[in-house]
Amino acid sequence: MITTTFLLLLIAFEICYLTSRQYKQTNPPAYVARVVANKNQFRVLALLLCLIATAIVVVKLGWASGSAAIIFGLMAAGSLIVTLQPFRYFRFTTILALYFAVLLLEIFI
């Protein structure tokens, strides 16, 4: 459950980063061009993903620890996105493989 909520936060923060005014990239991939073309719709989607992740974590962990977990998750997602996005390390297959590897660790440990 924690892995899924962090994935939602990661996607939401990446959408916020891609729709910001500071983001400029030459020859972006197709999904980035689509996000940039429909900024308002994707910003609403990012807000919904963040609210869903927040609700899941708060219900699962409680108010105090859930709020702290969301703040720490947003800081971690933000640092990953800002650091690695310019190098184009975030591809769909990479994120999906990493998600399933961490999900298996969460299930079996």
N, C-alpha and C positions, 0 to 999 in steps of 0.2 A: 504494500500500500504506500509506503514511504517513497519507493522508487517511482511509482506512477505519479504521485503528486509532484515529485521533483521534476519529472519529465514535463508535466504540465507547466510548471514554473519556468523551466528552460525554454519551452516553446513560446510562452507568453513574453518572456524577456527578449527573446530573439526578435519577435514581431515588433515589440516596442523599439528595439535598437534599429531595425531596418526601416521603420517609419519615422525615425527622428530626422531633424533637419541636418544634423551633423554627419549623417551617413552618406558617403559618396564613394561609389565604386565603379570603375570602368569595366565594361563587359560583364555584367552580373549574370548569374545563372537564371534560368527561366522562373523558378519559384520566387526569387528575389525581385525580379522585374514585375511579377504579378502582385506581390505584396506592396511594392512601391507604387504601383499604378492605382491600387485600391486602398489607400492609407486609412481612411475613416472606417471602412468595414473591418479591416484587420486590427485596428486599434480596439474596436468594440469586442472582437474575438479575443484579443489578448486580455482585456479586462475580464471577460467571462471566464477564461481559463484560469486566471489568477484567483478569481472569486471561488470557483469550483475547488481549486487546490486548497485554498484557505479553509473552506468549509469542511473538506474531508479531513484535513489535519487537525482542525479544532475539535471536530467531533471525535476523532480517533484518540487524540492526546489530551484534550482538555483546553481550557482557555489560556492559561499561563504558558504551559509548555508548547501548546499549539501555536500561539502567537510568536514565541521565541523561535520555534522551528521554521515558521514562514519567513521571518526576518533573516535568519541564517541561510535558508534556502534561496531567498532572493539575492542575498549578497554573493553566494556561491555561483548561482546562475549568471548574475551580472558580470562577475569577474571572468567566468569562462567565455561568455559571449564577447565581451569587449576585447579580451586577449586573443581569442582564437578565430573570430569571424573574419578579420582581414586576411588571414592565411587560407581561408576557405576550407577549413577542416570539417565544418558542419555540413555533411551530406546526409541524405535520408538513410542510406544504408549504414553509414557509420553510427549515427545516433540510434538506429534500430538495433544494431548488433550490440552496442554498448548497453542499451536498455535491457535487452534480454539476458546478457551476461550478469548484470547487477541484479536483475529480478531473480535469476536462478540462485544467486548467492543469498538473497534475502529469503527465499523460500526454504532453502536447504540448511541454512545456518541458524 
